[in-house]
Amino acid sequence: MAGSAGDGLLVAVDSRIHRLPAQVKIVALVVFVLAVVSTPAAAFWAFAVYAALLLGCVVLAKLPPLTVLRRLAVETPFIVFAVLLPFVATGPQVDVLGVSLSQSGVLGAWNVLVKGTLGVVAAIVLSATTAPRDLLAGLERMRLPSTLVAILSFMIRYLSVVSDDLHRMRIARESRGYAGGRAGHLKAVAGGVGGLFVRSFERGERVHLAMRSRGYDGRMPPLSQNGAVRAQWLEGLTLSLLAVLVAVAARVVGL
């Protein structure tokens, strides 16, 4: 799996989080996100605690702050939605800097923004500390169906191949003097994507035929035989269990 497109997300440093088994980190991510999502939006102190826990996790993983900030750009659509929500929501209004906003819209925007950001940062920590092959091995250890693991494995492996094909097609188009406007450019890209789909489908058939000729019977060899010991589970789930306690406390205080 070396050199696959997914490897670009891995920050290759040595840390305690990097050394944890992938299945531990996957479970920790799911538990943390569920705790964050179940927290009432008005429990502002709880989200401050979550942010502090995540910040400590980022520091412990030795992740560059700029790398984390750049990858946060993936939540831009959610930010746009959160910004527009106070203007389009109905209900009682409140004046903020001379602008009339919906109270429920402001709270809803805060809810979307803070929970989305915390979830994205947690996912960034997972992707930055876990190699794609280790991630697949972790899913396999968690008894994910072998067919899904195989599909994800091929997707990661051939993502770079398909992206390279798309890059070569763009270079070929420009080297032949293509200088169409925006509408023409979109038409050319659409045609290129169609051609790329056909080529990728044909490549998939050839790969499958090659695998069958080498004895492939529908089952991939195990990616990993190593499980996680109790100490690794306790270490990896510490942050998530703290988040669960915070979520429970926030609901009790809000009653």
Secondary structure as GFF3:
##gff-version 3
##sequence-region A 1 255
A	DSSP	three_ten_helix	5	9	.	.	.	ID=ss1
A	DSSP	alpha_helix	16	19	.	.	.	ID=ss2
A	DSSP	alpha_helix	22	37	.	.	.	ID=ss3
A	DSSP	alpha_helix	44	60	.	.	.	ID=ss4
A	DSSP	alpha_helix	65	71	.	.	.	ID=ss5
A	DSSP	three_ten_helix	72	75	.	.	.	ID=ss6
A	DSSP	alpha_helix	76	88	.	.	.	ID=ss7
A	DSSP	beta_strand	93	96	.	.	.	ID=ss8
A	DSSP	beta_strand	99	102	.	.	.	ID=ss9
A	DSSP	alpha_helix	103	129	.	.	.	ID=ss10
A	DSSP	alpha_helix	132	141	.	.	.	ID=ss11
A	DSSP	alpha_helix	146	175	.	.	.	ID=ss12
A	DSSP	alpha_helix	182	213	.	.	.	ID=ss13
A	DSSP	alpha_helix	230	254	.	.	.	ID=ss14
###
